[in-house]
Amino acid sequence: MEWVVPENLPYFDGHFPGHPVLPAAGILDFSLEIIKEIEKNPDLEIKNIQSGKFYETIGPNRRVQIQIGKKDLKEWEIVWLDGEWPEKKLAKIHLAFF
């Protein structure tokens, strides 16, 4: 999936004045919403974050590619890539669900 990060996201209000950055919580929230949509389960809850690596900051209006893959029945891996340079990882998260 490709997405241009909207500049009006509330996450940018406090991270950081004059140099807005999408915080890890925003990356996790958006990743979770995608998985809920794929699973058709709006009540899906994260059990734990198996791992999370954030390689580069993501600012407003940045084009990203988000790759999501199911690791097993209740685990997913989400990789955020730069939209201009798809070989450049921005974030990689491994989530487990109830």
C-alpha positions in Angstrom: 0.0 0.0 0.0 1.2 3.5 -0.8 0.3 6.5 1.4 1.2 10.1 1.6 1.4 11.1 5.3 -1.1 13.9 5.8 0.4 17.1 7.3 -2.7 17.6 9.5 -2.3 14.5 11.6 -2.7 15.3 15.3 0.6 13.4 16.0 2.5 16.3 14.5 1.1 18.8 17.0 3.7 17.9 19.7 6.4 16.2 17.6 8.1 18.7 17.2 7.3 22.4 16.7 9.0 23.6 13.6 10.2 20.1 12.6 7.2 17.7 12.6 7.9 14.0 13.0 5.5 11.1 13.0 6.1 9.4 16.3 6.4 5.6 16.7 2.9 5.6 18.3 1.5 7.0 15.1 3.3 4.4 13.0 1.9 1.7 15.2 -1.6 3.1 15.2 -1.8 3.3 11.5 -0.2 -0.2 11.1 -2.8 -1.6 13.5 -5.7 0.1 11.5 -4.5 -1.5 8.3 -4.3 -5.0 10.0 -7.8 -4.5 11.5 -9.1 -3.8 8.0 -7.4 -6.8 6.5 -8.7 -9.1 9.2 -12.1 -7.4 9.1 -11.9 -7.2 12.9 -12.3 -3.6 14.3 -11.8 -5.0 17.9 -8.4 -6.6 17.2 -5.9 -5.8 20.0 -2.1 -5.9 20.2 -0.9 -8.5 22.7 2.7 -7.3 22.4 5.3 -5.7 20.2 7.7 -8.5 19.3 10.2 -6.0 17.9 10.3 -2.5 16.5 13.0 -0.7 14.6 12.7 2.9 13.4 15.4 3.7 10.9 14.5 7.2 9.8 12.1 10.0 10.8 8.9 10.3 8.8 7.5 13.8 8.3 4.4 15.3 6.8 3.7 14.9 3.1 6.2 12.0 2.8 5.2 9.2 0.4 5.7 5.8 2.0 5.0 2.2 1.0 3.7 0.0 3.7 4.2 -3.8 3.3 2.3 -6.0 5.6 2.7 -9.8 5.9 1.2 -12.4 8.2 4.0 -14.3 10.1 1.6 -16.9 11.5 -1.9 -17.1 12.9 -1.6 -14.1 15.3 1.6 -12.4 14.2 2.2 -9.7 11.6 5.3 -7.9 10.2 4.9 -4.4 9.0 7.6 -2.7 6.9 7.5 1.0 6.1 9.6 2.0 3.1 10.5 5.3 1.5 8.1 6.0 -1.4 10.9 7.5 -3.6 13.5 4.8 -2.7 11.6 1.6 -1.9 14.8 -0.2 -0.9 15.2 2.3 2.0 13.5 1.0 5.2 11.9 3.6 7.4 10.5 1.3 10.1 10.0 -2.5 10.7 7.6 -3.8 13.3 6.6 -7.3 14.4 3.3 -7.4 16.3 1.5 -10.2 18.1 -2.3 -10.2 18.6 -4.7 -11.8 21.0 
